[in-house]
Amino acid sequence: MVADGGSTDDTREVAKEFQVKPWQEKIVSIYRGPAGKGSAFRSIFEAAKRLRVRACMVVDSDLRSITSDWVKYLLEPILDRDYQFVTPLYSRYKYDGTITNNIVYNLTRALYGLRIRQPIGGDFAFVGELAQYYMEQDVWQTDVARYGIDIWMTTNAVTNNFKICQSNLGVKVHDAKDPAESLGPMFRQVVHTLFVLMEQNEGAWKSVRGSRTVPLFGMEGYQEPAPIAVDLGRLVQEYKTGFRQFKGLYKDIFSPECYEEIKRCAKKAKTKFIMPVKTWVMVLYETAATFHRWKDNRTQLVNLVTPLYLGRVASFINQTRKMNSVEAEQVVEEQAQVFEDYKDYLVQFWDARP
């Protein structure tokens, strides 16, 4: 954190010193509330408020690639360019960050009109005013305190018109996981929070059409990240098992066009498994609208869609098997554009009577 009290030049000198060596003073504290990352962040927001900081930076605990340059790249836009919220931009392997690539980036861009590539990157910088705003929100006994804090922070920065930019941090090396192994729980947590935020910010996103880029700073160039092993067979099998178990509910929840394509996908072989982008957009938009209408069993609704997400990941793997990460990024961008193009479809289902 960089605290107020000195001149602008003094503050910049502090930031520059921070790039060379860590602070000599360290503060260790406990936090109270539901166990989770959000509760830990609340403690940081409280400290930022009490110290009247000008800028605060947070990073994930499982990073293995952080350098002193990250401090510079995340804090400089605030200290030198008067931005208020800085999101990360990483060089990531094409199969790392599948929830971001297939859900969070697409929905954030289509809903709020900003192309924030890593809305749940985990490594952010923000001004003290924003930290105080976060701390004062009445969410700390909800699921945000346990999970979903990253997308909650980004969405609130957007909807409250804070000045936002991105900073290129280079390759992110962390404890990446095979999507088939462990991303089901993360999917449920993030999507539930996304849908709740859609309800809370309905007035901010319903009239938005199109999107614009967000300023980018940080390092220059691109490095191809190390590959991550994925179990394509397990992803497809999870999809097919889920369809057999829930097909009756899928038929009730989704439109006939969407359901019939989901059904066709369940018959496809592992290496031929492709879920059309339009179908995936319809799945997410129709699920969001159903979530909006349902007041009970919302968690179960998100659980039902988890196998379909795993199928979309399998489809992305098949689509990009022969591509490098830069080429696969273009597939992500094309998918995000389809989400934008079908924004009216979302609004139609959102406003439909139960």
Secondary structure per residue as TSV (DSSP state, phi and psi in degrees):
chain	resnum	aa	ss	phi	psi
A	1	M	-	360.0	146.9
A	2	V	E	-116.1	117.6
A	3	A	E	-91.8	154.8
A	4	D	S	-73.6	169.4
A	5	G	S	127.9	-28.8
A	6	G	S	-107.1	-179.9
A	7	S	-	-73.7	170.1
A	8	T	H	-61.1	-42.3
A	9	D	H	-62.7	-40.5
A	10	D	H	-61.3	-43.0
A	11	T	H	-62.9	-40.7
A	12	R	H	-66.8	-36.1
A	13	E	H	-64.9	-37.4
A	14	V	H	-61.3	-44.9
A	15	A	H	-62.4	-40.9
A	16	K	H	-64.9	-39.3
A	17	E	H	-64.2	-36.3
A	18	F	H	-62.9	-26.5
A	19	Q	H	-70.7	-25.7
A	20	V	H	-92.2	-41.1
A	21	K	S	-147.6	152.9
A	22	P	-	-72.6	163.5
A	23	W	-	-58.7	145.7
A	24	Q	S	-79.0	-25.7
A	25	E	-	-98.8	130.3
A	26	K	-	-124.1	139.0
A	27	I	-	-117.9	125.9
A	28	V	-	-112.7	129.1
A	29	S	-	-139.0	162.8
A	30	I	-	-102.3	162.1
A	31	Y	-	-126.6	153.8
A	32	R	-	-116.2	152.5
A	33	G	S	124.3	-175.3
A	34	P	S	-58.1	141.3
A	35	A	S	-63.9	132.6
A	36	G	S	156.1	167.8
A	37	K	H	-62.6	-37.9
A	38	G	H	-61.1	-41.8
A	39	S	H	-64.0	-37.8
A	40	A	H	-64.5	-40.7
A	41	F	H	-65.2	-35.0
A	42	R	H	-59.1	-38.6
A	43	S	H	-62.8	-38.2
A	44	I	H	-67.6	-42.1
A	45	F	H	-61.3	-40.3
A	46	E	H	-62.3	-43.7
A	47	A	H	-63.3	-40.4
A	48	A	H	-62.2	-39.5
A	49	K	H	-66.3	-45.9
A	50	R	H	-66.9	-33.4
A	51	L	H	-85.6	-4.0
A	52	R	T	51.1	51.2
A	53	V	E	-71.6	153.4
A	54	R	E	-87.5	-36.2
A	55	A	E	-144.5	146.6
A	56	C	E	-136.1	142.3
A	57	M	E	-129.2	136.3
A	58	V	E	-128.6	145.4
A	59	V	-	-136.2	156.3
A	60	D	-	-67.7	154.2
A	61	S	T	-83.1	-14.5
A	62	D	T	-99.7	14.4
A	63	L	-	-69.1	141.0
A	64	R	S	-123.0	4.2
A	65	S	-	-119.3	4.8
A	66	I	-	-67.8	138.6
A	67	T	-	-130.4	172.1
A	68	S	H	-62.2	-26.4
A	69	D	H	-62.8	-30.2
A	70	W	H	-60.6	-37.3
A	71	V	H	-61.3	-45.4
A	72	K	H	-62.6	-48.8
A	73	Y	H	-65.9	-33.3
A	74	L	H	-82.9	-35.3
A	75	L	H	-89.3	-30.3
A	76	E	H	-57.2	-42.7
A	77	P	H	-59.0	-29.5
A	78	I	H	-79.7	-46.0
A	79	L	H	-74.5	-34.0
A	80	D	H	-108.3	-21.0
A	81	R	H	-124.2	3.7
A	82	D	-	64.6	26.7
A	83	Y	-	-77.5	161.0
A	84	Q	S	-116.8	-18.8
A	85	F	E	-147.0	126.0
A	86	V	E	-119.7	121.3
A	87	T	E	-102.1	155.2
A	88	P	E	-84.1	155.5
A	89	L	E	-132.0	122.1
A	90	Y	E	-113.2	159.0
A	91	S	E	-91.0	107.8
A	92	R	-	-122.3	148.6
A	93	Y	-	-62.1	149.1
A	94	K	T	-58.2	-25.1
A	95	Y	T	-105.2	12.2
A	96	D	S	-97.5	138.2
A	97	G	-	77.1	40.5
A	98	T	H	-66.9	-30.5
A	99	I	H	-68.3	-39.7
A	100	T	I	-65.2	-47.0
A	101	N	I	-65.1	-35.8
A	102	N	I	-104.6	-12.0
A	103	I	I	-133.4	-64.9
A	104	V	I	-68.1	-45.8
A	105	Y	H	-61.2	-45.1
A	106	N	H	-62.1	-48.5
A	107	L	H	-68.3	-43.5
A	108	T	H	-60.6	-43.2
A	109	R	H	-66.1	-47.4
A	110	A	H	-69.0	-37.5
A	111	L	H	-73.4	-50.4
A	112	Y	H	-108.1	-5.0
A	113	G	S	79.6	15.4
A	114	L	E	-119.4	134.0
A	115	R	E	-89.6	71.4
A	116	I	-	-89.7	107.1
A	117	R	S	-71.0	-32.1
A	118	Q	-	-125.1	70.9
A	119	P	T	-66.9	-19.4
A	120	I	T	-121.6	36.1
A	121	G	-	-63.0	-29.9
A	122	G	S	95.4	-16.5
A	123	D	-	-119.8	109.0
A	124	F	E	-133.0	162.3
A	125	A	E	-132.1	147.1
A	126	F	E	-155.5	159.0
A	127	V	E	-78.2	161.3
A	128	G	H	-60.9	-33.9
A	129	E	H	-61.1	-39.3
A	130	L	H	-71.6	-37.5
A	131	A	H	-60.0	-41.0
A	132	Q	H	-65.5	-40.4
A	133	Y	H	-60.5	-46.2
A	134	Y	H	-57.9	-46.7
A	135	M	H	-63.6	-31.5
A	136	E	H	-83.5	-5.6
A	137	Q	S	-77.3	144.9
A	138	D	S	-89.7	68.0
A	139	V	-	-129.1	1.8
A	140	W	T	-81.5	-3.7
A	141	Q	T	-107.9	11.4
A	142	T	S	-105.5	-173.4
A	143	D	G	-64.3	-22.0
A	144	V	G	-59.2	-33.5
A	145	A	G	-70.5	-21.6
A	146	R	T	-98.4	-39.6
A	147	Y	S	-158.0	167.6
A	148	G	-	83.1	7.8
A	149	I	H	-65.1	-35.3
A	150	D	H	-64.2	-49.7
A	151	I	H	-70.6	-30.0
A	152	W	H	-64.4	-44.3
A	153	M	H	-61.6	-47.9
A	154	T	H	-63.9	-46.2
A	155	T	H	-63.2	-40.6
A	156	N	H	-68.7	-33.9
A	157	A	H	-64.3	-38.9
A	158	V	H	-69.5	-51.7
A	159	T	H	-71.7	-17.2
A	160	N	T	-102.0	13.6
A	161	N	T	61.3	34.2
A	162	F	-	-73.9	151.3
A	163	K	-	-78.5	116.9
A	164	I	E	-115.7	143.1
A	165	C	E	-144.0	174.2
A	166	Q	E	-117.6	155.5
A	167	S	E	-132.6	124.3
A	168	N	E	-75.1	118.7
A	169	L	E	-104.3	-1.2
A	170	G	E	84.1	-152.3
A	171	V	E	-71.1	134.2
A	172	K	-	-102.7	118.4
A	173	V	-	-111.2	118.0
A	174	H	S	-149.7	-171.5
A	175	D	-	-81.0	70.3
A	176	A	-	-69.7	148.9
A	177	K	-	-128.7	151.4
A	178	D	-	-62.7	125.5
A	179	P	H	-54.4	-30.5
A	180	A	H	-71.9	-19.1
A	181	E	H	-89.2	-43.5
A	182	S	H	-142.4	1.9
A	183	L	H	-88.9	-3.3
A	184	G	H	-58.9	-52.7
A	185	P	H	-59.8	-40.6
A	186	M	H	-64.5	-39.6
A	187	F	H	-56.6	-49.4
A	188	R	H	-61.1	-41.6
A	189	Q	H	-66.4	-48.9
A	190	V	H	-69.1	-44.6
A	191	V	H	-65.5	-41.1
A	192	H	H	-57.3	-46.0
A	193	T	H	-64.8	-41.8
A	194	L	H	-57.2	-45.4
A	195	F	H	-68.9	-38.3
A	196	V	H	-62.2	-42.6
A	197	L	H	-64.5	-34.2
A	198	M	H	-60.8	-41.0
A	199	E	H	-65.7	-44.6
A	200	Q	H	-66.8	-28.9
A	201	N	T	-114.9	28.0
A	202	E	H	-54.2	-40.6
A	203	G	H	-67.3	-20.4
A	204	A	H	-87.4	-26.1
A	205	W	H	-110.4	-20.1
A	206	K	T	-64.8	-31.6
A	207	S	T	-92.9	-3.7
A	208	V	-	-76.2	133.0
A	209	R	-	-133.3	139.9
A	210	G	S	77.1	-175.4
A	211	S	-	-154.1	162.9
A	212	R	E	-131.2	156.7
A	213	T	E	-72.4	160.2
A	214	V	-	-112.7	134.9
A	215	P	-	-52.5	143.0
A	216	L	E	-124.1	131.5
A	217	F	E	-127.5	-166.1
A	218	G	E	96.5	-156.3
A	219	M	-	-72.3	159.2
A	220	E	-	-106.0	157.0
A	221	G	S	90.7	177.0
A	222	Y	-	-144.6	139.2
A	223	Q	-	-121.3	135.4
A	224	E	-	-71.6	120.5
A	225	P	-	-71.9	166.1
A	226	A	-	-69.5	143.8
A	227	P	-	-70.2	160.3
A	228	I	-	-122.9	132.4
A	229	A	-	-74.3	138.8
A	230	V	-	-130.3	149.1
A	231	D	-	-104.6	87.5
A	232	L	H	-60.4	-41.9
A	233	G	H	-59.1	-41.6
A	234	R	H	-67.6	-38.6
A	235	L	H	-59.9	-47.0
A	236	V	H	-66.7	-39.5
A	237	Q	H	-64.3	-39.6
A	238	E	H	-61.7	-38.9
A	239	Y	H	-63.0	-49.2
A	240	K	H	-65.8	-38.7
A	241	T	H	-63.8	-44.2
A	242	G	H	-62.0	-39.3
A	243	F	H	-64.8	-42.6
A	244	R	H	-61.2	-39.2
A	245	Q	H	-74.4	-36.9
A	246	F	H	-116.9	10.0
A	247	K	H	-59.5	-33.2
A	248	G	H	-63.2	-41.9
A	249	L	H	-70.7	-38.4
A	250	Y	H	-58.6	-40.7
A	251	K	H	-64.3	-33.2
A	252	D	H	-76.1	-36.5
A	253	I	H	-80.8	-43.9
A	254	F	S	-97.6	159.2
A	255	S	-	-65.0	157.2
A	256	P	H	-56.4	-41.9
A	257	E	H	-61.2	-45.3
A	258	C	H	-65.2	-46.4
A	259	Y	H	-61.4	-42.9
A	260	E	H	-63.0	-35.9
A	261	E	H	-72.6	-37.3
A	262	I	H	-59.8	-42.5
A	263	K	H	-63.2	-42.6
A	264	R	H	-63.0	-39.3
A	265	C	H	-62.0	-33.5
A	266	A	T	-65.4	-13.3
A	267	K	T	-99.8	-0.4
A	268	K	S	-85.1	146.0
A	269	A	-	-71.6	162.5
A	270	K	G	-53.7	-52.2
A	271	T	G	-79.5	-9.4
A	272	K	G	-107.6	6.9
A	273	F	-	-74.1	111.7
A	274	I	-	-134.6	119.3
A	275	M	-	-95.9	118.6
A	276	P	-	-55.3	144.3
A	277	V	H	-58.6	-41.7
A	278	K	H	-58.1	-40.3
A	279	T	H	-63.5	-43.1
A	280	W	H	-64.2	-39.9
A	281	V	H	-62.0	-44.2
A	282	M	H	-62.8	-40.8
A	283	V	H	-57.7	-50.7
A	284	L	H	-68.3	-43.6
A	285	Y	H	-66.9	-41.7
A	286	E	H	-70.2	-34.8
A	287	T	H	-66.2	-41.2
A	288	A	H	-60.8	-41.8
A	289	A	H	-68.0	-38.8
A	290	T	H	-65.9	-42.8
A	291	F	H	-55.8	-42.1
A	292	H	H	-61.8	-36.8
A	293	R	H	-82.9	-30.5
A	294	W	-	-83.5	137.6
A	295	K	-	-110.5	-12.3
A	296	D	S	-120.9	157.4
A	297	N	S	58.2	30.9
A	298	R	H	-66.9	-38.7
A	299	T	H	-62.2	-40.6
A	300	Q	H	-64.2	-36.3
A	301	L	H	-60.3	-46.2
A	302	V	H	-64.6	-38.0
A	303	N	H	-58.6	-39.3
A	304	L	H	-62.6	-29.7
A	305	V	H	-87.5	-11.5
A	306	T	H	-56.0	-45.8
A	307	P	H	-60.5	-32.3
A	308	L	H	-68.8	-37.1
A	309	Y	H	-62.1	-44.7
A	310	L	H	-61.9	-34.2
A	311	G	H	-67.0	-38.6
A	312	R	H	-65.0	-37.2
A	313	V	H	-63.0	-43.8
A	314	A	H	-59.7	-40.6
A	315	S	H	-62.8	-43.6
A	316	F	H	-62.0	-39.7
A	317	I	H	-62.2	-44.9
A	318	N	H	-65.7	-37.5
A	319	Q	H	-66.4	-33.9
A	320	T	T	-112.4	15.4
A	321	R	T	-55.0	-40.1
A	322	K	T	-97.0	9.8
A	323	M	-	-100.3	153.3
A	324	N	-	-84.3	179.8
A	325	S	H	-67.6	-32.0
A	326	V	H	-67.2	-43.5
A	327	E	H	-66.0	-39.1
A	328	A	H	-65.1	-29.0
A	329	E	H	-62.0	-32.9
A	330	Q	H	-66.1	-34.3
A	331	V	H	-63.9	-40.7
A	332	V	H	-60.9	-44.0
A	333	E	H	-65.7	-39.5
A	334	E	H	-63.9	-39.1
A	335	Q	H	-64.7	-42.7
A	336	A	H	-61.3	-34.9
A	337	Q	H	-66.6	-36.0
A	338	V	H	-64.2	-39.4
A	339	F	H	-58.5	-42.3
A	340	E	H	-63.4	-45.5
A	341	D	H	-61.7	-28.6
A	342	Y	T	-102.1	22.2
A	343	K	H	-60.1	-39.5
A	344	D	H	-62.9	-32.3
A	345	Y	H	-62.7	-41.8
A	346	L	H	-61.2	-49.2
A	347	V	H	-61.9	-39.5
A	348	Q	H	-58.9	-48.2
A	349	F	H	-70.9	-35.0
A	350	W	H	-62.4	-40.1
A	351	D	H	-88.7	-7.5
A	352	A	S	-65.4	148.4
A	353	R	-	-68.8	150.0
A	354	P	-	-58.0	360.0
